[in-house]
Amino acid sequence: MIVSEYGEGNREANWERKVLEKIALEGVVEQRRQRRWGIFFKLLGFAYLTTVLALAVDWGDSADLTDGKKTTALIDFNGVIQAKGDINAENVIAALDSAFKAKHTAGVVLRINSPGGSPVQAGMINDEIRRLRAAHPEIPVYAVVEDICASGGYYIAVAADKIYVDKASIVGSIGVLMDGFGFTGSMDKLGVERRLLTAGANKGFLDPFSPQNAGHQAHAQRMLDQIHEQFVDVVRKGRGKRLKEDPEMFSGLMWTGAKSIELGLADGYGTLDSVARDVLKAEDVRDYTVKSNFAERFAKKFGATAAEGAAGVMTRIGLR
């Protein structure tokens, strides 16, 4: 009887000891796991901080690494011209400033592939190119058209010394438009009543849910005509005597690259590589285009998606 009790107590003590050992072992494993994750996140944070600092620090003009060789400064214009879009005055002006300040810049090439956009943004870019050309007469500016250089895109191109195209490029569209929609007929069919209150007789200017007002339409047309005159004046100043004015040149029509050369809207055939090699004699190309990072691209995409519903019922003015 005594032996039996002793044996039972021994087994119970062994069981408790094993449980305690297992708990202690699990604690050690968990501590090691937490330590490993801690090290991982610290390394991740360090890598992130290093990347941010690398992007933030101005490392100077990398063209200095070319043994004093001249380089061609490239600025890409790819997309629609708008304040928060792919092409906007803030980013382009920053790129232009960097390109002109670089020690080894032989010339600046504006590679354009744009259907147009905001007349304000295009005008600001045109003004800055002309200012920089005057301040740095030793640095020429050339526009190279790829698929399309229409409206606001051409507004920018005419600020260059010369414009080069492909024979099949689309060039022109020297005009201005304002578009929108009217929903009064649909509202009548649905039995929807528009209740618009304004302080100011014309505050409901071009409201898409109200019948079209002849006075508002005439005022809008005057604004479009004024902007169109500004556009035509910029083209005439930029192209000068090279321009062979045609009755339809400023009507909003577009032409092929081959025809644009005949009309004096462009100067000849060329690409980025051919202009860098044959015109500027500087085959090394350095890209100064200000590109948005992933977070900015995501924000723009999200914002654009959210605004699509509102954009359909808002009137827009643009060089398109």
C-alpha positions in Angstrom: 0.0 0.0 0.0 2.8 2.4 0.8 4.6 1.5 -2.4 1.5 2.1 -4.5 1.0 5.5 -3.0 4.6 6.4 -3.6 4.4 5.2 -7.2 1.2 7.2 -7.9 2.9 10.3 -6.4 6.0 9.8 -8.5 3.9 9.7 -11.7 2.0 12.8 -10.7 5.2 14.7 -10.0 6.6 13.6 -13.4 3.5 14.8 -15.2 3.7 18.3 -13.5 7.3 18.6 -14.3 6.7 17.8 -18.0 4.0 20.3 -18.2 6.2 23.0 -16.6 9.0 22.1 -19.0 6.7 22.3 -22.0 5.4 25.7 -20.9 8.9 27.0 -20.3 10.0 25.7 -23.7 7.0 27.4 -25.4 7.9 30.6 -23.6 11.5 30.5 -24.9 10.3 29.7 -28.5 7.8 32.6 -28.3 10.5 35.0 -27.1 12.7 33.9 -30.0 9.9 34.4 -32.5 9.1 37.9 -31.2 12.8 38.7 -31.3 13.1 37.6 -34.9 10.0 39.6 -35.9 11.4 42.6 -34.0 14.6 42.4 -36.0 12.7 42.0 -39.2 10.5 45.1 -38.7 13.5 47.1 -37.6 15.4 46.2 -40.8 12.3 46.9 -42.8 11.9 50.3 -41.1 15.6 51.0 -41.7 15.3 50.1 -45.4 12.3 52.4 -45.7 14.0 55.3 -44.0 17.1 54.8 -46.2 14.9 54.8 -49.4 13.1 58.0 -48.3 16.4 59.7 -47.5 17.9 58.6 -50.8 15.0 60.1 -52.7 15.0 63.3 -50.7 18.7 64.1 -50.9 19.9 66.0 -53.9 22.9 63.9 -55.2 23.8 66.6 -57.7 24.0 66.5 -61.4 24.7 62.9 -62.5 25.8 64.3 -65.9 29.1 65.1 -64.1 29.8 61.4 -64.4 30.0 61.6 -68.2 33.6 63.0 -68.2 32.4 66.5 -69.3 30.4 65.2 -72.3 27.4 67.1 -73.4 24.0 65.5 -72.8 20.5 65.9 -74.2 18.0 66.8 -71.6 14.6 65.0 -72.1 11.3 66.1 -70.7 8.3 63.8 -71.5 4.8 65.1 -72.1 2.7 62.0 -72.1 -1.0 62.3 -71.4 -3.6 65.0 -70.8 -2.5 68.4 -69.7 -4.3 69.3 -66.4 -3.5 70.7 -63.0 -3.5 67.3 -61.2 -2.8 65.2 -64.3 0.1 63.5 -66.0 1.2 66.8 -67.5 1.0 69.9 -65.2 2.8 73.2 -65.1 4.2 72.7 -61.6 6.1 69.5 -62.5 7.1 70.6 -66.0 8.5 73.9 -64.8 10.5 72.1 -62.2 11.9 69.7 -64.8 12.7 72.6 -67.2 14.5 74.5 -64.4 16.7 71.4 -63.6 17.4 70.7 -67.3 18.6 74.3 -68.0 20.7 74.5 -64.8 22.5 71.2 -65.5 26.2 71.8 -66.4 26.4 69.6 -69.4 23.0 70.2 -71.1 23.6 70.7 -74.9 19.9 71.2 -75.5 16.4 70.3 -74.3 14.0 67.9 -76.1 10.3 68.0 -75.3 8.9 64.6 -76.3 5.2 65.2 -76.8 2.4 62.6 -77.0 -0.6 64.6 -75.8 -4.2 65.2 -77.1 -4.3 68.5 -75.2 -6.0 69.7 -72.0 -6.1 72.8 -69.9 -5.3 76.1 -71.7 -4.0 77.6 -68.4 -1.5 74.8 -67.7 -0.4 74.8 -71.4 0.0 78.6 -71.3 2.1 78.5 -68.1 4.4 75.9 -69.6 4.7 77.8 -72.9 5.6 81.0 -71.0 8.3 79.3 -69.0 9.9 77.7 -72.0 10.1 81.1 -73.7 11.5 82.7 -70.6 14.2 80.0 -70.2 15.1 80.2 -73.9 15.7 83.9 -73.5 17.7 83.5 -70.3 19.8 80.7 -71.8 20.2 81.4 -75.6 23.0 78.9 -75.8 20.6 76.0 -75.0 18.2 75.2 -77.8 14.8 73.6 -77.2 13.3 71.1 -79.7 9.9 69.5 -79.6 9.7 65.9 -80.9 6.1 64.7 -81.7 5.3 61.0 -81.4 1.7 59.9 -82.0 -0.2 63.1 -81.3 0.5 66.7 -80.6 -2.9 68.3 -80.6 -4.4 71.5 -79.1 -2.8 72.1 -75.7 0.1 69.8 -76.7 0.7 72.0 -79.7 0.3 75.1 -77.6 3.4 73.8 -75.7 5.3 72.7 -78.8 5.3 76.1 -80.5 7.5 77.5 -77.7 10.3 75.3 -79.0 12.9 76.4 -81.5 11.9 73.7 -83.9 9.3 70.9 -84.0 10.1 67.4 -85.4 7.4 64.9 -86.3 6.9 61.5 -87.8 5.1 61.5 -91.2 2.1 59.8 -89.5 1.9 62.0 -86.4 -1.3 63.9 -85.7 -0.6 67.6 -85.3 -2.8 70.7 -84.9 -6.3 71.1 -83.5 -5.8 74.8 -82.9 -9.1 75.5 -81.3 -11.0 75.6 -78.0 -14.1 73.7 -76.8 -16.5 73.7 -73.9 -18.7 70.7 -73.5 -21.4 69.5 -71.1 -24.8 67.8 -71.0 -28.4 69.0 -70.6 -30.8 66.9 -68.7 -34.0 68.9 -68.8 -35.8 66.5 -71.3 -35.0 63.4 -69.2 -36.1 65.2 -66.0 -39.4 66.1 -67.6 -40.0 62.5 -68.6 -39.1 61.3 -65.1 -41.1 64.0 -63.4 -38.1 65.5 -61.7 -38.3 69.1 -60.7 -35.2 71.3 -60.6 -35.1 73.6 -57.5 -32.2 76.0 -57.9 -31.7 79.0 -55.7 -29.0 81.6 -56.5 -27.8 85.0 -55.2 -26.7 86.6 -58.3 -28.6 86.6 -61.6 -26.0 84.5 -63.4 -24.8 82.2 -60.6 -26.6 79.3 -62.3 -24.4 79.8 -65.4 -24.7 76.8 -67.8 -26.4 74.7 -65.1 -27.1 71.3 -66.9 -30.3 70.7 -65.1 -31.9 74.0 -66.2 -33.1 75.0 -69.7 -30.3 76.6 -71.8 -30.1 80.4 -71.4 -29.3 82.3 -74.6 -27.4 85.0 -72.7 -25.3 82.4 -70.9 -24.5 80.7 -74.2 -23.4 84.0 -75.8 -21.2 84.8 -72.9 -19.6 81.3 -73.0 -18.9 81.8 -76.7 -17.2 85.1 -76.1 -14.9 83.4 -73.6 -14.1 80.6 -76.0 -13.3 83.2 -78.7 -11.0 85.1 -76.5 -9.1 81.9 -75.5 -8.9 80.9 -79.1 -7.4 84.3 -80.0 -4.8 83.8 -77.4 -4.0 80.3 -78.8 -3.7 81.7 -82.4 -1.4 84.5 -81.2 0.9 82.0 -79.4 1.1 79.9 -82.6 1.9 82.9 -84.8 4.6 84.1 -82.4 6.1 80.7 -82.0 6.2 79.7 -85.7 6.7 83.2 -87.2 7.3 83.3 -91.0 7.5 79.6 -91.2 3.7 79.4 -90.9 1.9 79.1 -94.2 -1.5 80.2 -93.0 -4.5 78.3 -94.4 -8.1 79.4 -94.0 -8.7 76.2 -92.0 -5.4 76.3 -90.0 -7.0 77.7 -86.9 -10.4 75.9 -87.3 -9.6 73.0 -85.0 -8.6 70.6 -87.7 -5.7 68.2 -87.4 -3.1 67.1 -90.0 -0.6 64.4 -90.5 3.0 65.0 -89.7 3.8 65.2 -93.4 1.1 67.8 -94.0 2.1 69.8 -90.9 5.6 70.3 -92.4 4.0 71.6 -95.6 1.9 74.1 -93.6 4.8 75.2 -91.5 3.3 73.8 -88.3 6.4 71.6 -88.0 10.0 71.8 -89.3 11.0 68.3 -90.3 11.1 64.6 -89.4 12.9 63.4 -86.3 12.8 61.3 -83.2 14.4 61.8 -79.8 17.4 59.7 -80.8 17.9 61.4 -84.2 17.7 64.9 -82.7 20.1 64.1 -79.9 22.5 62.4 -82.3 22.3 64.6 -85.5 21.0 68.0 -84.3 22.4 68.4 -80.8 25.4 66.1 -81.3 24.8 64.8 -77.7 23.7 61.1 -77.9 23.7 60.7 -74.1 20.1 61.4 -73.0 19.2 62.4 -69.4 15.5 62.3 -68.4 14.5 65.2 -66.3 10.8 64.4 -66.3 9.2 64.7 -62.9 7.4 61.4 -62.3 4.8 60.8 -59.7 5.5 58.0 -57.2 3.2 55.0 -56.5 1.3 56.7 -53.8 0.6 59.7 -55.9 -0.5 57.6 -58.9 -2.9 55.6 -56.6 -4.3 58.8 -55.2 -4.9 60.3 -58.6 -6.5 57.1 -59.9 -8.8 56.9 -56.8 -9.6 60.6 -57.1 -10.3 60.3 -60.8 -12.7 57.3 -60.3 -14.6 59.2 -57.6 -14.9 62.3 -59.7 -16.2 60.5 -62.9 -19.8 60.8 -61.8 -19.6 64.5 -61.2 -17.5 65.1 -64.3 -20.3 63.9 -66.5 -22.6 66.7 -65.4 -20.1 69.5 -65.3 -19.1 71.8 -68.1 -15.4 71.7 -69.0 -13.2 74.1 -71.0 -10.2 72.7 -72.6 -7.8 72.8 -75.5 -8.9 69.3 -76.8 
